[in-house]
């Protein structure tokens, strides 16, 4: 049975993609990002999917992408920040080596700022990010076997904790 050696979850700006790529290189396995899978499958940037089709459509695409990645990928997998909102995704993550990259509001805001590629943060980024972090925190913790706090740490420090 194929399954990822590591699955990274966490809010926007936590470093899932960066840490995921480095972890995959260190482990000598491939890297896969569920958001990139959605873009590849649809030919449309995520921000445009949100604008043109809405969040509900994006979340449906995300559930399909996550299910496929969990079934097909044997390397490091990074999930989009909101993937854990799906009960189906949370159930599928059971039994996987899931690491939650936790980031505080201050660091998350510094890293995401006014990024237009993050559609949920477009209107009032700091307030939306605060609400998002609070709402998703229990969900990240529900699916994760381990939690790594990224605040004030270098990517190398985070990577070492993820791989420990």
RABELUR-V836428 format. One line per field, one symbol per residue. ss: DSSP state (@ for helix, = for strand, . for the rest). Layout:
ss = ???
This chain:
ss = .....====......@@@@@@@@@@@@...===@@@@@@@@@...@@@@@@@@.@@@@@@@@@@@@@@@@@@...===....@@@.@@@@@@.....=====..@@@@@@@@......@@@...@@@@@@@@@@@@@@@@@@@..====.....@@@@@@@@@.
